[in-house]
């Protein structure tokens, strides 16, 4: 068959460990045989990030701005153990955090539903979409290890020369410090993205934070959300027959657990990181979730929301067989290819993306799946496939 052509490149960000292995398999078996892949490639593997002092991550984000659409593999965010393991120059910040701070916008994550895999919460009959703020908090933090007794202050030096200063803590001995921040403009973009997405998808929007404790920081999130809703979206929501409400995040968690699903759950950056894993795992698997960063500036970055699958990678290096779920990686590519096709008016590319998603779900529904799904499926007589064989089974259906 004649391969589908791409008019404009999309930005490809390669990653680490088992996720990187799967990334190449998906390209080799499910994409390259059918598409003349046109990507601008950036290697975000931890060793190359180290070699470039993380400049490659910044370059990839800037390329995303240029071409509008990117697809990203899972990457390592190093801790102390990883710095030693890979002999890194420093403990680099999250590449996702770096990219998101450059692009702005909101990360929307939703479970991939498939027949035979039921949520562990019986009342959930509809998918729950996590809207995760994509800037600030611990992902842009400054940290300090305190070596002994002394006083820690939060200080702001204004451009007008005025200074604000608050005592954080009097230390009697060793401890740790962390400083986080956010920007009104970013929170406003987050709010607009959430309200617009809710209207586009006709879903209720729930937002949870902790303004009773964090009266200034979390309180600012609530204030901005409430103000923008009242001014720009209240009437539109009423016309669409959907609702928006704010509550404390612990209350929202309790409500979600008793709900039927079908809503968008807006979360601050770290909350969204944690809750998206909880939602995806409860719906089936961490590898069964779509993730896309939508920027108000018209940039889109699709990614697999899970980690690099370190444990499977070590087994792979030892020559052992693995059964690693590649669905999130496949759907990251299909999301990016579909958006590329939409922006370019390339219907063949959009149709291919939809067919590949359908082939992936049909493979699972036929009883062929990776081990993580086989452990929780209600289907009978399932066939557990290894990493490559699952991808090849998807190709057969495609």
Secondary structure, 3 states (H helix, E strand, C coil): CCCEECCCCEEEEECCHHHHHHHHHHHHHHHCCCEECCEEEEECCHHHHHHCCCHHHHHHHHHHHHHCEEEECCCCCCCHHHHHHCCCCCCCCCHHHHHHHHHCCEEEEEECCCCCCCCCCCCCCCCCEEEEECCCHHHHCEEEEECCCEEEEEEEECCCCCEEEEEEEEECCCEEEEECCCCHHHHHHHHHHHHHHHHHHCCCEEEEECCCCCCCHHHHHHHHHHHHHHHHHHHHHHHHCCCEEEEEHHHHHHHHHHCCCCCEEEECHHHHHHHHHHHHHHHCCCCCEEEEEECCCCCEEEECCCCCCHHHHHHHHCCCCCCCCCHHHHHHHHHHHHHHHHHHCCHHHHHHHHHHHHHHHHHHHCCEECHHHHCCCCCCCCEECCHHHHHHHHHHHC
